[in-house]
């Protein structure tokens, strides 16, 4: 398995600039299997750039999402997510785990970089969508 490319476009197709909290984003990752593989698990990770703190590490199986994988046929997986983190820069990473052989067969890091622009928080990493009223 090879990861041939990754992009993080905004709706008009340009690279992502700094985005506000809660922005919906899509990481597109291009793969190609060079040989028949077992049951694949696609991983999506987000790390804070300054200290590599893992903010998210989630997985989805090819079967769960109906991803058909044929040797030598490129395919793209779309990871849709929201920028619910506080101000700063974050790296995205992707990996593929083959359950039959019990190891990762492909990795890319960074697959994308997201910069979140906001001014409300003082510390922390999560955007809790805080609302205050009287």
N, C-alpha and C positions, 0 to 999 in steps of 0.2 A: 504494500500500500504506500502510495506517495501523496503528499499534499502538494499540489502544483501551484496553488496561489490562494490568497485571501484578500478580501476587500471589505471596507466598511463605508459604503456610500451613503450619502443623504439622498432624499427622494429625487433630486435632479441629477444624480449620478456622480457628483463631485465628492472628493474626500471630506470626511467629517471635520468641521472646525470645532471650536469650543461650543458645547451645547448646554442648555439650561437643564436643571433638575427634571427628571421624569421623561426626558426625550426618548421616544421609541426609536430604536436602532436595529439594523440587521447586519450581522456579519455573514458574508457569503464565502464559503470555503470550497475550493475545487479539489477533488480527489480523483485518483485513478488506481485501480487494483492491478498489480502486475502479475498476479497469480490468483487462483481460487483461494478464498479465505473462509474462515469459520463464521461464527456469530459475532458481528461487530458491534461495539459500543462506542459512540461518538461522545467525547468529553468536551465541555466548554468551561473555561476558567477565566476568572477576572482577578487581577492582582493590582494592588496599589503600587505605583511606580517607585515611590520613594523608598519603601522598605520591603517590597515584595509580599506584603501581607495578603494572604488568599482571602478574597471577599466572597467568591463563589466558585464552586467546583461541582458541576452537575453533569449528568450523563443521560443519554437516550440511545436505545438500541435501534439498529437498522430495521429490525422486524416491527418494532413498535410504531415506527414512522413510515413503514412501507417503502423503504429505500432499497431499490433493486441494484445489486452490484454484480457487474459482469467484468471479467478480466479484460483489460485494455480499453474499456469504455469509460471515459471521463464522466463524472457526475458532480453536482454541486449540492451542498447542504446549506440551508439558510437557518441561522440562529437568530431569532427575534428576541429582543430584550429591551428593558428600560434602564435609563441612567438614573437609578435611585441611589446614588452615592453623593457624598458631599464634594465640595470643590477639590480640584486636583486632577492629576493625570493617572490613568489606569491602563494597564496592558491586558489584552485579551490573549488567551492561548487556546489551542485545540489539540486534541490527541485522539487516537483511535486505538482501542483495545480489542484484541481478538480473543474471545473467550475459549476457543478450542485449544489455542497454544498457550494461553495464560500470560500474555505479555502485550505491551504496547507495540504497535507496528508502525505508527507514524505520530509525529509531533511537530507543532510549529508554535514558536513564541518569540516575539509577539506576532499574533495573527492580525492584530489591530491595536490602535491606541486611541483612547477616548479622553478628552479633556472636558471636565465639567466646570462650568462657570456659575458660581452662586456666592452670595454674600451673607447669608443668614447664620450659618453654623460657625461655632467657635472650635469645636473638636469633634472627633468621631468620624465614622465612615458611612453610616446609613442615612438616607433621606427618609424620614418618617412621615412626610407630608403633613407636618405640624400645622394646625390651624388654631387660631386663638380668637375668641369672641367674648363680648361682654353683654 
